[in-house]
C-alpha cells in the first residue's frame, strides 16, 4: 500500500467537516465578511465551544477572554480560525480511534508540541505567516494514525524506535516512506493550502541546502518533539541536526528557549483537547 492509498482510507473517521470547506471558500471570496464566517461556525455548538476553548488557550496568549466567534475572528483573523478548525479535527480523531498499536498519549503530545515548536522556531528564524507552520507541525505525523488503524502490525513495528534507529528510519524500512508522506497526501485530499502541505511533503529533504526554511524548521521541530516525549532516552547531539540549526541561524540558547516555552504551552492545550487523557 502506498502513501496515497493510506490517505484515501481517511474518509470517514478522519474526514474534514463541511464547515472547513465552507470557511475555506469564504476565505477565497473577497466579498465575504466576518458575519459570514460566524454563521458557518456557530451552526455547530460543539465546534463553537471547541474553537473558543482553543482561542483562549496557550496558543495565542490573549490577555482578555474571547467569548464570541465574531470576536475571535476579529482578533485572530480568518486564517487562524481555519487553522483552529483543523486543530479541532485532530482532537475529534480521539473519538473515532481505539487502537493499541501506538501510544496515543505520546502521539498527541508529540503532535501538539511539534506544532508549537514549529511556530516558535519560525519566529526565531524570521519566517513570516507563522500560523500555517503551527498547522504543518500539528498534522505532519497524522499518517501514523492511519497506519495504526489500517495496518496495526506495521505501526507496532514502527513504534519500536530507539536511539540507534530513529522513527523515520524505521518507517522507511517498514513502509518504504515515512508517515509524513501519508500526511501530505491526506492534506492534499482535504484541499488544504499548498503552503501548509509543502514543508510536510518535503520533510525528508530537509538536509538539502536548496530546500526552503519551512521544511528545515518542521524537521527540526519533529526532532525536538521526539526528545520532549522521551526524556532521557535520546541524546540531544544525536537527534538534533546541527546543519539545520546553522542554516536557520538558531543557537543552542534559541532551541532551549523554544523547547521550554512549547513544553509548557503543550500541556495546557492537551488538557483542553482531551481532559480525561491529559489531566492525569
C-alpha positions in Angstrom: 0.0 0.0 0.0 1.5 3.4 -1.0 1.1 6.7 0.9 -1.8 7.9 -1.3 -3.7 4.6 -0.7 -3.4 5.1 3.0 -4.6 8.6 2.7 -7.7 7.5 0.8 -8.7 5.4 3.8 -9.1 8.7 5.8 -12.6 9.3 4.5 -14.9 8.7 7.4 -13.3 8.9 10.8 -10.7 11.4 9.7 -12.7 13.4 7.1 -12.8 17.1 7.3 -16.2 18.5 8.3 -18.2 20.5 5.7 -17.7 23.7 7.8 -13.9 23.6 7.0 -14.6 23.6 3.2 -17.2 26.4 3.7 -14.7 28.5 5.7 -12.0 27.9 3.1 -14.4 29.0 0.3 -15.2 32.2 2.3 -11.5 32.9 2.7 -11.2 32.8 -1.1 -14.2 35.1 -1.6 -13.1 38.8 -1.3 -16.7 39.8 -0.7 -17.1 37.7 2.5 -17.5 39.5 5.9 -16.9 38.4 9.5 -20.6 37.6 10.0 -20.4 35.0 7.1 -17.7 33.1 8.9 -19.5 33.3 12.2 -22.7 32.0 10.7 -20.9 28.9 9.3 -19.1 28.1 12.6 -22.0 28.9 15.0 -24.3 26.3 13.4 -22.2 23.6 15.2 -22.4 24.2 19.0 -19.6 21.6 19.6 -17.3 23.3 17.2 -18.1 26.8 18.6 -17.3 25.6 22.1 -14.1 23.9 21.0 -12.9 26.9 19.0 -13.5 29.3 21.9 -11.6 27.0 24.2 -8.6 26.9 21.7 -8.8 30.7 21.1 -8.5 31.2 24.9 -5.7 28.6 25.2 -1.9 28.9 25.4 -1.6 29.0 21.6 -2.5 32.7 21.4 -1.8 34.1 24.9 -4.6 36.8 24.7 -4.9 38.8 27.9 -8.7 39.0 27.8 -11.3 36.3 27.4 -12.6 35.7 23.9 -16.3 34.9 24.4 -17.8 35.0 20.9 -16.9 33.6 17.5 -17.2 37.1 15.9 -14.7 38.5 18.4 -12.4 35.6 17.9 -12.4 36.2 14.1 -11.9 39.9 14.5 -8.9 39.5 16.8 -7.3 36.3 15.4 -8.2 36.5 11.7 -9.9 34.1 9.4 -6.7 32.1 8.6 -6.2 31.4 12.3 -9.8 30.4 12.7 -9.4 28.0 9.9 -6.3 26.6 11.4 -8.0 26.1 14.7 -10.8 24.2 13.0 -8.0 21.8 11.8 -6.9 21.5 15.4 -10.5 20.5 16.2 -10.4 17.8 13.6 -7.2 16.5 15.1 -8.8 16.5 18.6 -12.0 14.8 17.4 -10.0 11.9 16.0 -9.8 10.7 19.6 -13.5 9.8 19.4 -13.0 7.5 16.4 -9.7 6.0 17.3 -9.2 2.9 19.5 -6.1 1.0 18.9 -3.3 -0.5 20.9 -0.7 -0.3 18.1 0.6 3.0 19.2 0.8 5.1 22.3 -1.9 7.7 21.8 -0.8 9.9 24.6 2.7 10.0 23.2 1.3 10.7 19.7 -0.8 13.7 20.6 1.9 15.1 22.9 4.4 15.0 20.1 1.9 16.4 17.6 0.9 19.4 19.7 4.4 20.1 20.8 5.7 19.8 17.3 3.1 22.4 16.1 4.1 24.8 18.9 7.9 24.4 18.3 7.5 24.8 14.6 5.6 28.1 15.1 8.1 29.3 17.7 11.2 28.3 15.8 9.8 30.1 12.7 9.6 33.3 14.8 13.2 32.9 15.8 14.2 32.2 12.2 12.5 35.3 10.9 9.8 33.4 8.9 6.5 35.3 8.2 3.0 33.8 8.2 3.8 31.5 11.1 0.2 30.2 11.7 0.4 27.9 8.7 3.5 26.4 10.3 1.7 25.6 13.5 -0.8 23.6 11.4 2.0 21.9 9.5 3.7 20.8 12.7 0.4 19.6 14.2 -0.5 17.5 11.2 2.9 16.4 9.9 2.7 13.0 11.6 -1.1 12.4 11.2 -0.2 9.5 8.8 0.7 7.5 11.9 -2.9 7.3 13.0 -3.9 5.9 9.6 -1.2 3.3 9.6 -2.2 2.2 13.1 -5.8 2.0 12.2 -5.4 0.2 8.8 -2.3 -1.9 9.3 -1.6 -2.0 13.1 1.1 -4.6 12.8 3.2 -2.2 10.7 2.5 0.6 13.2 3.8 -1.6 16.0 7.0 -2.2 14.1 7.5 1.5 13.6 6.8 2.1 17.3 9.9 0.2 18.3 12.3 3.0 17.5 15.3 3.8 19.7 18.5 5.8 19.8 20.2 3.6 17.2 17.1 3.5 14.9 15.1 6.7 14.9 11.4 6.8 13.9 11.9 8.0 10.4 14.4 5.3 9.6 12.1 2.6 10.9 9.2 3.9 8.9 11.3 3.8 5.7 12.2 0.2 6.5 8.6 -0.9 7.1 6.8 1.2 4.5 9.3 2.4 2.0 8.4 6.0 3.0 7.6 7.9 6.2 4.4 8.9 8.0 4.9 12.5 6.7 4.4 11.2 3.1 1.0 9.9 4.1 0.1 13.1 5.9 1.0 15.2 2.8 -1.3 13.0 0.6 -4.1 13.3 3.2 -3.9 17.1 3.4 -4.0 17.3 -0.4 -7.2 15.2 -0.3 -8.5 17.6 2.4 -7.7 20.5 0.0 -5.5 22.3 2.5 -3.4 25.2 1.1 -0.2 24.1 -0.6 1.9 26.3 1.7 0.8 24.1 4.6 1.4 20.9 2.7 4.8 21.8 1.2 7.0 21.5 4.3 5.4 18.2 5.1 5.8 16.8 1.6 9.5 17.7 1.5 10.1 16.8 5.2 12.7 14.2 4.2 14.7 16.6 2.1 15.4 19.0 5.0 19.2 18.4 4.8 19.3 19.8 1.3 20.9 23.3 1.1 18.4 24.3 -1.6 15.3 23.4 0.4 13.4 26.3 2.0 13.3 27.3 5.7 9.8 25.9 6.3 11.0 22.4 5.7 14.0 22.8 7.8 12.0 24.3 10.7 9.5 21.4 10.6 12.1 18.8 10.5 14.0 20.3 13.5 10.7 20.7 15.4 9.9 17.0 14.9 13.3 16.1 16.4 12.7 18.3 19.4 9.3 16.6 19.8 11.0 13.3 20.0 13.3 14.5 22.7 10.4 16.0 24.7 8.3 12.9 24.7 11.1 10.5 25.5 13.1 12.3 28.2 16.4 10.7 28.8 16.0 8.1 26.1 17.7 10.0 23.3 20.9 12.1 23.2 20.4 15.7 22.0 23.5 15.7 19.8 22.5 12.5 18.0 18.9 13.6 17.3 19.3 17.3 16.6 20.9 18.1 13.2 23.4 20.8 13.7 23.2 21.6 10.0 19.6 22.6 10.3 20.3 24.8 13.3 23.2 26.6 11.5 21.2 27.0 8.3 18.4 28.6 10.2 20.9 30.7 12.3 19.5 29.2 15.5 21.7 29.0 18.6 21.5 26.3 21.3 20.1 29.0 23.5 17.3 29.7 21.0 16.5 26.0 20.8 16.4 25.6 24.5 14.1 28.6 25.0 11.7 27.4 22.3 11.6 23.9 23.8 10.8 25.2 27.3 8.0 27.6 26.2 6.5 25.0 23.9 6.5 22.3 26.5 4.6 24.4 29.0 2.1 25.5 26.4 1.6 22.0 25.1 0.4 20.8 28.5 -2.4 23.4 28.6 -3.5 22.8 25.1 -3.6 19.0 25.5 -5.8 19.4 28.6 -8.3 21.4 26.5 -8.2 18.8 23.7 -8.7 15.7 25.9 -9.1 16.4 29.7 -9.6 12.7 30.6 -6.3 11.6 29.0 -4.1 14.6 29.8 -5.3 15.8 33.2 -3.9 12.7 34.9 
